Amino acid sequence: MNNADVCILIPTLNEAATIGELIKDFKKEGFSNIFVIDGNSRDGTARIAEAEGAKVVLQTGRGKGQAMIQAFELIESPYVIMVDGDGTYLAREAPSLLEPILEGRADHVIGNRLEKYSPGAFTKLNLVGNRLINILFDIAYSVQLRDILSGYRAFTLESIRELELNKTGFEIETEVSVECVLKKQRVEEVPITYLPRSKQGATKLNPVKDGIKIGSTIYRLAKVHNPMFYFGIIGFVFILAGMLTGTYVVVEWFSDITHVLLSVLTTLFIIFGLQMFIFGMLSDLIVTLHRQTVSLIQEKNRQNK
C-alpha cells in the first residue's frame, strides 16, 4: 500500500483551534491525501485546512452524519481513515487502524477509546453513557464491540459502498456499526489513545439528548436484525404494566372494591404483551430462514464462479 491510497477524512464544524495541527500531524506520518468536509464553520476552519494543503468541501446539509454520507459519495481512495477534527485522536496511531485491513483480517476497524483514554477525556456521565450504549448494542446485535461511538475508524472503499446510511446527527457512528453487522463485514477493534478536547473548542455533543437518540437508533435498527429483542421489550413493558394494574385491582378487591374497567385494561395489557412476544418469535423465525436462504444463494454463487 502507498500512503496516497489512504484518504484521511475529517468532518469538521468550528475546529479552528485544532484542525491545522491535526493536518500537520497526518502529513508528518506520510499521509498527503487529506479530505476535510466542513459544516460551514464560522471560525475559519475551512480556510485553515486549505492553507495546510487539505482538500476542503463545504457540507450541503447539517449534522455529522450528513457530512459523512456526503463525503463517502465523493471518496474514491481504496482505503479511508475517518477522524474527528477536535484534536482528541493521534495521527501516529493511524497505521494501527490500517493494519488489520491491510493484513486481510477486517473490512472496518474501530479505534477503541475506552482502554487508553487520558484523564479528563471523558466526563463521568459520558463514560457511563458510552458503556451503557455498548452493552445495549451487544445485547441487540449479539456482537461484542467495546466502543461503537468512536470517531476514529478505518474502512475499505468496498465496505463504505455497502453501507446504507440515513442518520444525519451523532447517531451516525452507531448506524455505521449496525450496518457493518447487518452486511456481515469483518469488524475489528484496536486500542487507541483518547485525549481531552481543546479548551478553545466547545463540544457539540449533548450527553443526554444525543445519548437518547443513539439508544433509540440501536433499538429501532434491531427490528430487522433481532426482532425478538425489539418486540420483546415492547411485550415486557405491556406485561409489566398489566402486572402493576392487576396488583392494584387485586389489592382493592380484598377491600371489597371492584374496578371493572381497570380489570379489562389489565387483561388487554397482558394479552397485548404476550402477542408482542409471539410476534417476536415469528419474526425471529422468518429472519433466521431469510439468512439461511441468503447464505445458500451466496454459497451457490461462489461455487458457480
Sequence and secondary structure as in RCSB ss.txt:
>XXXX:A:sequence
MNNADVCILIPTLNEAATIGELIKDFKKEGFSNIFVIDGNSRDGTARIAEAEGAKVVLQTGRGKGQAMIQAFELI
ESPYVIMVDGDGTYLAREAPSLLEPILEGRADHVIGNRLEKYSPGAFTKLNLVGNRLINILFDIAYSVQLRDILS
GYRAFTLESIRELELNKTGFEIETEVSVECVLKKQRVEEVPITYLPRSKQGATKLNPVKDGIKIGSTIYRLAKVH
NPMFYFGIIGFVFILAGMLTGTYVVVEWFSDITHVLLSVLTTLFIIFGLQMFIFGMLSDLIVTLHRQTVSLIQEK
NRQNK
>XXXX:A:secstr
  GGGEEEEEEESS TTTHHHHHHHHHHTT   EEEEE   SSSHHHHHHHTT EEEE SSSSHHHHHHHHHHH 
  SEEEE  TTS S GGGHHHHHHHHHTTS SEEEEEEEEEE TTSS HHHHHHHHHHHHHHHHHHS   S TT 
S EEEEHHHHHH      STTHHHHHHHHHHHTT  EEEEEEEE    TTS     HHHHHHHHHHHHHHHGGGT
 HHHHHHHHHHHHHHHHHHHHHHHHHHHHTT   HHHHHHHHHHHHHHHHHHHHHHHHHHHHHHHHHHHHHHHHH
HHHH 
